Amino acid sequence: MLGMFVKVIVALAVVFVGMGLVVKGVGAHVGSLVHPGIDLSLTQDVTDHTWTPVLKGHPAQGKRLRFGAGQVHSSTCKGDLGSYSLHIDHRFSFQRERACPGGRTMQHLLSRVTRASVSTEDGHQVLVLSSDDHTLLTLRGHG
């Protein structure tokens, strides 16, 4: 009877040690399980700010874009420029809505964008919109 009890204790110890090694191994590699091209906070970062286009290294005065509820709104256009979708793998697409005075150039630019990324530069959030690794538009975040 005592021999059977010892065997059960040894078996349980082996199982617990084995489980501990598995958990430790998985925990050490869990970061590599998430693809490096995935940014879970990307959509939140984009919708949290009003964005100003950066031209020749300086924010363009009086021009603001706002991404929210699937629509892009421009301060130079009454109403929305169009609808957009943004995915956590940085894919971006834009569909123009009716043309608006002062917004046609921005609509054309946004319709060419296929990728979006957000970073921090000089204490400001920066949204970079690109296509085929070419930057089409850089925006500085406010708010």
Secondary structure, 3 states (H helix, E strand, C coil): CHHHHHHHHHHHHHHHHHHHHHHHHHHHHHHHHCCCCCCCCHHHHHHCCEEEEEECCEECCCCCEEEECCEEEECCCCCEEEEEEECCCCEEEEEECCCCCCCHHHHHHHHHCCEEEEEEECCEEEEEEEECCEEEEEEEEEC
